[in-house]
């Protein structure tokens, strides 16, 4: 569950042209951000 939350909370929207939450949801998953230590976020 924590991994899911980390992926959702660190999803990127700046990598998507014309980002629209109704189409893309939370954004593009960023594994490097989700797995990074909390201090880096």
PDB file of N, H, CA, C and O in Angstrom:
ATOM      1  N   UNK A   1       0.821  -1.203   0.000  1.00  0.00           N
ATOM      2  CA  UNK A   1       0.000   0.000   0.000  1.00  0.00           C
ATOM      3  C   UNK A   1       0.860   1.260   0.000  1.00  0.00           C
ATOM      4  O   UNK A   1       0.542   2.228  -0.691  1.00  0.00           O
ATOM      5  N   UNK A   2       1.942   1.254   0.769  1.00  0.00           N
ATOM      6  H   UNK A   2       2.200   0.467   1.331  1.00  0.00           H
ATOM      7  CA  UNK A   2       2.818   2.427   0.810  1.00  0.00           C
ATOM      8  C   UNK A   2       3.436   2.697  -0.557  1.00  0.00           C
ATOM      9  O   UNK A   2       3.575   3.851  -0.962  1.00  0.00           O
ATOM     10  N   UNK A   3       3.805   1.642  -1.261  1.00  0.00           N
ATOM     11  H   UNK A   3       3.692   0.705  -0.932  1.00  0.00           H
ATOM     12  CA  UNK A   3       4.395   1.823  -2.593  1.00  0.00           C
ATOM     13  C   UNK A   3       3.376   2.476  -3.526  1.00  0.00           C
ATOM     14  O   UNK A   3       3.725   3.368  -4.299  1.00  0.00           O
ATOM     15  N   UNK A   4       2.132   2.041  -3.457  1.00  0.00           N
ATOM     16  H   UNK A   4       1.848   1.317  -2.829  1.00  0.00           H
ATOM     17  CA  UNK A   4       1.080   2.645  -4.280  1.00  0.00           C
ATOM     18  C   UNK A   4       0.939   4.121  -3.965  1.00  0.00           C
ATOM     19  O   UNK A   4       0.853   4.945  -4.875  1.00  0.00           O
ATOM     20  N   UNK A   5       0.916   4.459  -2.699  1.00  0.00           N
ATOM     21  H   UNK A   5       0.986   3.789  -1.960  1.00  0.00           H
ATOM     22  CA  UNK A   5       0.806   5.858  -2.297  1.00  0.00           C
ATOM     23  C   UNK A   5       1.999   6.661  -2.782  1.00  0.00           C
ATOM     24  O   UNK A   5       1.838   7.781  -3.266  1.00  0.00           O
ATOM     25  N   UNK A   6       3.201   6.097  -2.657  1.00  0.00           N
ATOM     26  H   UNK A   6       3.332   5.187  -2.263  1.00  0.00           H
ATOM     27  CA  UNK A   6       4.392   6.796  -3.116  1.00  0.00           C
ATOM     28  C   UNK A   6       4.329   7.053  -4.617  1.00  0.00           C
ATOM     29  O   UNK A   6       4.689   8.139  -5.073  1.00  0.00           O
ATOM     30  N   UNK A   7       3.878   6.068  -5.390  1.00  0.00           N
ATOM     31  H   UNK A   7       3.586   5.186  -5.020  1.00  0.00           H
ATOM     32  CA  UNK A   7       3.773   6.249  -6.840  1.00  0.00           C
ATOM     33  C   UNK A   7       2.753   7.336  -7.188  1.00  0.00           C
ATOM     34  O   UNK A   7       3.002   8.170  -8.058  1.00  0.00           O
ATOM     35  N   UNK A   8       1.615   7.323  -6.511  1.00  0.00           N
ATOM     36  H   UNK A   8       1.412   6.645  -5.805  1.00  0.00           H
ATOM     37  CA  UNK A   8       0.588   8.320  -6.795  1.00  0.00           C
ATOM     38  C   UNK A   8       1.019   9.715  -6.360  1.00  0.00           C
ATOM     39  O   UNK A   8       0.752  10.694  -7.056  1.00  0.00           O
ATOM     40  N   UNK A   9       1.681   9.809  -5.217  1.00  0.00           N
ATOM     41  H   UNK A   9       1.898   9.013  -4.651  1.00  0.00           H
ATOM     42  CA  UNK A   9       2.068  11.112  -4.687  1.00  0.00           C
ATOM     43  C   UNK A   9       3.247  11.735  -5.417  1.00  0.00           C
ATOM     44  O   UNK A   9       3.450  12.946  -5.332  1.00  0.00           O
ATOM     45  N   UNK A  10       4.020  10.940  -6.125  1.00  0.00           N
ATOM     46  H   UNK A  10       3.855   9.956  -6.194  1.00  0.00           H
ATOM     47  CA  UNK A  10       5.181  11.478  -6.835  1.00  0.00           C
ATOM     48  C   UNK A  10       4.987  11.472  -8.349  1.00  0.00           C
ATOM     49  O   UNK A  10       5.936  11.729  -9.090  1.00  0.00           O
ATOM     50  N   UNK A  11       3.781  11.183  -8.819  1.00  0.00           N
ATOM     51  H   UNK A  11       3.010  10.974  -8.217  1.00  0.00           H
ATOM     52  CA  UNK A  11       3.518  11.187 -10.260  1.00  0.00           C
ATOM     53  C   UNK A  11       3.800  12.573 -10.825  1.00  0.00           C
ATOM     54  O   UNK A  11       3.523  13.588 -10.185  1.00  0.00           O
ATOM     55  N   UNK A  12       4.348  12.598 -12.021  1.00  0.00           N
ATOM     56  H   UNK A  12       4.572  11.774 -12.540  1.00  0.00           H
ATOM     57  CA  UNK A  12       4.728  13.857 -12.658  1.00  0.00           C
ATOM     58  C   UNK A  12       3.681  14.274 -13.682  1.00  0.00           C
ATOM     59  O   UNK A  12       3.167  13.451 -14.439  1.00  0.00           O
ATOM     60  N   UNK A  13       3.382  15.551 -13.690  1.00  0.00           N
ATOM     61  H   UNK A  13       3.800  16.220 -13.075  1.00  0.00           H
ATOM     62  CA  UNK A  13       2.475  16.086 -14.701  1.00  0.00           C
ATOM     63  C   UNK A  13       3.235  16.953 -15.698  1.00  0.00           C
ATOM     64  O   UNK A  13       2.714  17.265 -16.769  1.00  0.00           O
ATOM     65  N   UNK A  14       4.458  17.343 -15.359  1.00  0.00           N
ATOM     66  H   UNK A  14       4.881  17.089 -14.490  1.00  0.00           H
ATOM     67  CA  UNK A  14       5.233  18.220 -16.243  1.00  0.00           C
ATOM     68  C   UNK A  14       5.777  17.486 -17.455  1.00  0.00           C
ATOM     69  O   UNK A  14       6.275  18.126 -18.381  1.00  0.00           O
ATOM     70  N   UNK A  15       5.697  16.173 -17.475  1.00  0.00           N
ATOM     71  H   UNK A  15       5.293  15.653 -16.722  1.00  0.00           H
ATOM     72  CA  UNK A  15       6.206  15.400 -18.613  1.00  0.00           C
ATOM     73  C   UNK A  15       5.123  15.124 -19.648  1.00  0.00           C
ATOM     74  O   UNK A  15       5.398  14.544 -20.698  1.00  0.00           O
ATOM     75  N   UNK A  16       3.892  15.539 -19.355  1.00  0.00           N
ATOM     76  H   UNK A  16       3.668  16.011 -18.502  1.00  0.00           H
ATOM     77  CA  UNK A  16       2.777  15.271 -20.261  1.00  0.00           C
ATOM     78  C   UNK A  16       2.307  16.563 -20.919  1.00  0.00           C
ATOM     79  O   UNK A  16       1.939  17.517 -20.234  1.00  0.00           O
ATOM     80  N   UNK A  17       2.322  16.590 -22.240  1.00  0.00           N
ATOM     81  H   UNK A  17       2.621  15.815 -22.797  1.00  0.00           H
ATOM     82  CA  UNK A  17       1.828  17.758 -22.965  1.00  0.00           C
ATOM     83  C   UNK A  17       0.317  17.866 -22.776  1.00  0.00           C
ATOM     84  O   UNK A  17      -0.392  16.864 -22.870  1.00  0.00           O
ATOM     85  N   UNK A  18      -0.169  19.054 -22.516  1.00  0.00           N
ATOM     86  H   UNK A  18       0.407  19.867 -22.439  1.00  0.00           H
ATOM     87  CA  UNK A  18      -1.606  19.293 -22.314  1.00  0.00           C
ATOM     88  C   UNK A  18      -2.188  18.375 -21.239  1.00  0.00           C
ATOM     89  O   UNK A  18      -3.225  17.743 -21.443  1.00  0.00           O
ATOM     90  N   UNK A  19      -1.509  18.309 -20.097  1.00  0.00           N
ATOM     91  H   UNK A  19      -0.667  18.822 -19.931  1.00  0.00           H
ATOM     92  CA  UNK A  19      -1.949  17.449 -18.993  1.00  0.00           C
ATOM     93  C   UNK A  19      -3.395  17.733 -18.626  1.00  0.00           C
ATOM     94  O   UNK A  19      -3.786  18.879 -18.406  1.00  0.00           O
ATOM     95  N   UNK A  20      -4.174  16.672 -18.564  1.00  0.00           N
ATOM     96  H   UNK A  20      -3.856  15.741 -18.743  1.00  0.00           H
ATOM     97  CA  UNK A  20      -5.586  16.762 -18.182  1.00  0.00           C
ATOM     98  C   UNK A  20      -5.870  15.622 -17.210  1.00  0.00           C
ATOM     99  O   UNK A  20      -5.813  14.454 -17.596  1.00  0.00           O
ATOM    100  N   UNK A  21      -6.179  15.948 -15.944  1.00  0.00           N
ATOM    101  H   UNK A  21      -6.225  16.896 -15.630  1.00  0.00           H
ATOM    102  CA  UNK A  21      -6.386  14.889 -14.961  1.00  0.00           C
ATOM    103  C   UNK A  21      -7.505  13.911 -15.325  1.00  0.00           C
ATOM    104  O   UNK A  21      -7.476  12.760 -14.892  1.00  0.00           O
ATOM    105  N   UNK A  22      -8.478  14.346 -16.104  1.00  0.00           N
ATOM    106  H   UNK A  22      -8.502  15.282 -16.457  1.00  0.00           H
ATOM    107  CA  UNK A  22      -9.553  13.431 -16.475  1.00  0.00           C
ATOM    108  C   UNK A  22      -9.075  12.377 -17.477  1.00  0.00           C
ATOM    109  O   UNK A  22      -9.702  11.328 -17.627  1.00  0.00           O
ATOM    110  N   UNK A  23      -7.963  12.662 -18.163  1.00  0.00           N
ATOM    111  H   UNK A  23      -7.454  13.514 -18.041  1.00  0.00           H
ATOM    112  CA  UNK A  23      -7.400  11.708 -19.113  1.00  0.00           C
ATOM    113  C   UNK A  23      -6.236  10.937 -18.484  1.00  0.00           C
ATOM    114  O   UNK A  23      -6.158   9.714 -18.591  1.00  0.00           O
ATOM    115  N   UNK A  24      -5.338  11.671 -17.830  1.00  0.00           N
ATOM    116  H   UNK A  24      -5.401  12.665 -17.743  1.00  0.00           H
ATOM    117  CA  UNK A  24      -4.096  11.078 -17.339  1.00  0.00           C
ATOM    118  C   UNK A  24      -4.110  10.718 -15.858  1.00  0.00           C
ATOM    119  O   UNK A  24      -3.156  10.116 -15.366  1.00  0.00           O
ATOM    120  N   UNK A  25      -5.161  11.070 -15.146  1.00  0.00           N
ATOM    121  H   UNK A  25      -5.936  11.558 -15.546  1.00  0.00           H
ATOM    122  CA  UNK A  25      -5.206  10.764 -13.713  1.00  0.00           C
ATOM    123  C   UNK A  25      -4.165  11.571 -12.958  1.00  0.00           C
ATOM    124  O   UNK A  25      -4.065  12.785 -13.139  1.00  0.00           O
ATOM    125  N   UNK A  26      -3.403  10.913 -12.125  1.00  0.00           N
ATOM    126  H   UNK A  26      -3.484   9.927 -11.979  1.00  0.00           H
ATOM    127  CA  UNK A  26      -2.395  11.583 -11.296  1.00  0.00           C
ATOM    128  C   UNK A  26      -1.183  12.021 -12.106  1.00  0.00           C
ATOM    129  O   UNK A  26      -0.421  12.874 -11.652  1.00  0.00           O
ATOM    130  N   UNK A  27      -0.990  11.465 -13.280  1.00  0.00           N
ATOM    131  H   UNK A  27      -1.610  10.772 -13.649  1.00  0.00           H
ATOM    132  CA  UNK A  27       0.163  11.819 -14.100  1.00  0.00           C
ATOM    133  C   UNK A  27       0.984  10.591 -14.438  1.00  0.00           C
ATOM    134  O   UNK A  27       0.507   9.459 -14.352  1.00  0.00           O
ATOM    135  N   UNK A  28       2.222  10.834 -14.823  1.00  0.00           N
ATOM    136  H   UNK A  28       2.609  11.754 -14.893  1.00  0.00           H
ATOM    137  CA  UNK A  28       3.133   9.773 -15.235  1.00  0.00           C
ATOM    138  C   UNK A  28       3.932   9.290 -14.028  1.00  0.00           C
ATOM    139  O   UNK A  28       4.533  10.094 -13.317  1.00  0.00           O
ATOM    140  N   UNK A  29       3.939   7.989 -13.800  1.00  0.00           N
ATOM    141  H   UNK A  29       3.450   7.335 -14.378  1.00  0.00           H
ATOM    142  CA  UNK A  29       4.667   7.431 -12.660  1.00  0.00           C
ATOM    143  C   UNK A  29       6.153   7.725 -12.794  1.00  0.00           C
ATOM    144  O   UNK A  29       6.734   7.600 -13.872  1.00  0.00           O
ATOM    145  N   UNK A  30       6.750   8.113 -11.688  1.00  0.00           N
ATOM    146  H   UNK A  30       6.279   8.214 -10.812  1.00  0.00           H
ATOM    147  CA  UNK A  30       8.184   8.367 -11.644  1.00  0.00           C
ATOM    148  C   UNK A  30       8.799   7.428 -10.617  1.00  0.00           C
ATOM    149  O   UNK A  30       8.793   7.718  -9.421  1.00  0.00           O
ATOM    150  N   UNK A  31       9.326   6.307 -11.083  1.00  0.00           N
ATOM    151  H   UNK A  31       9.331   6.072 -12.055  1.00  0.00           H
ATOM    152  CA  UNK A  31       9.892   5.327 -10.154  1.00  0.00           C
ATOM    153  C   UNK A  31      11.056   5.906  -9.369  1.00  0.00           C
ATOM    154  O   UNK A  31      11.206   5.609  -8.184  1.00  0.00           O
ATOM    155  N   UNK A  32      11.880   6.724 -10.004  1.00  0.00           N
ATOM    156  H   UNK A  32      11.758   6.965 -10.967  1.00  0.00           H
ATOM    157  CA  UNK A  32      13.016   7.291  -9.283  1.00  0.00           C
ATOM    158  C   UNK A  32      12.556   8.187  -8.138  1.00  0.00           C
ATOM    159  O   UNK A  32      13.163   8.185  -7.067  1.00  0.00           O
ATOM    160  N   UNK A  33      11.498   8.945  -8.353  1.00  0.00           N
ATOM    161  H   UNK A  33      11.005   8.946  -9.223  1.00  0.00           H
ATOM    162  CA  UNK A  33      10.962   9.788  -7.275  1.00  0.00           C
ATOM    163  C   UNK A  33      10.299   8.938  -6.201  1.00  0.00           C
ATOM    164  O   UNK A  33      10.479   9.203  -5.013  1.00  0.00           O
ATOM    165  N   UNK A  34       9.544   7.933  -6.588  1.00  0.00           N
ATOM    166  H   UNK A  34       9.397   7.718  -7.554  1.00  0.00           H
ATOM    167  CA  UNK A  34       8.820   7.110  -5.630  1.00  0.00           C
ATOM    168  C   UNK A  34       9.767   6.305  -4.741  1.00  0.00           C
ATOM    169  O   UNK A  34       9.469   6.063  -3.571  1.00  0.00           O
ATOM    170  N   UNK A  35      10.911   5.890  -5.296  1.00  0.00           N
ATOM    171  H   UNK A  35      11.154   6.087  -6.247  1.00  0.00           H
ATOM    172  CA  UNK A  35      11.845   5.063  -4.550  1.00  0.00           C
ATOM    173  C   UNK A  35      12.940   5.862  -3.854  1.00  0.00           C
ATOM    174  O   UNK A  35      13.723   5.305  -3.084  1.00  0.00           O
ATOM    175  N   UNK A  36      12.997   7.164  -4.121  1.00  0.00           N
ATOM    176  H   UNK A  36      12.362   7.616  -4.747  1.00  0.00           H
ATOM    177  CA  UNK A  36      14.023   8.008  -3.514  1.00  0.00           C
ATOM    178  C   UNK A  36      13.767   8.182  -2.015  1.00  0.00           C
ATOM    179  O   UNK A  36      12.621   8.121  -1.568  1.00  0.00           O
ATOM    180  N   UNK A  37      14.821   8.396  -1.248  1.00  0.00           N
ATOM    181  H   UNK A  37      15.752   8.445  -1.610  1.00  0.00           H
ATOM    182  CA  UNK A  37      14.618   8.699   0.168  1.00  0.00           C
ATOM    183  C   UNK A  37      13.767   9.947   0.325  1.00  0.00           C
ATOM    184  O   UNK A  37      13.786  10.829  -0.533  1.00  0.00           O
ATOM    185  N   UNK A  38      13.027  10.023   1.409  1.00  0.00           N
ATOM    186  H   UNK A  38      13.011   9.306   2.107  1.00  0.00           H
ATOM    187  CA  UNK A  38      12.109  11.134   1.643  1.00  0.00           C
ATOM    188  C   UNK A  38      12.801  12.479   1.558  1.00  0.00           C
ATOM    189  O   UNK A  38      12.194  13.446   1.098  1.00  0.00           O
ATOM    190  N   UNK A  39      14.043  12.572   1.983  1.00  0.00           N
ATOM    191  H   UNK A  39      14.536  11.785   2.356  1.00  0.00           H
ATOM    192  CA  UNK A  39      14.760  13.845   1.992  1.00  0.00           C
ATOM    193  C   UNK A  39      14.959  14.423   0.598  1.00  0.00           C
ATOM    194  O   UNK A  39      15.145  15.632   0.460  1.00  0.00           O
ATOM    195  N   UNK A  40      14.925  13.596  -0.429  1.00  0.00           N
ATOM    196  H   UNK A  40      14.774  12.614  -0.316  1.00  0.00           H
ATOM    197  CA  UNK A  40      15.159  14.060  -1.805  1.00  0.00           C
ATOM    198  C   UNK A  40      13.899  14.622  -2.429  1.00  0.00           C
ATOM    199  O   UNK A  40      13.991  15.460  -3.326  1.00  0.00           O
ATOM    200  N   UNK A  41      12.730  14.197  -1.993  1.00  0.00           N
ATOM    201  H   UNK A  41      12.654  13.516  -1.264  1.00  0.00           H
ATOM    202  CA  UNK A  41      11.460  14.608  -2.612  1.00  0.00           C
ATOM    203  C   UNK A  41      11.339  16.089  -2.594  1.00  0.00           C
ATOM    204  O   UNK A  41      10.342  16.633  -3.069  1.00  0.00           O
TER     205      UNK A  41
END
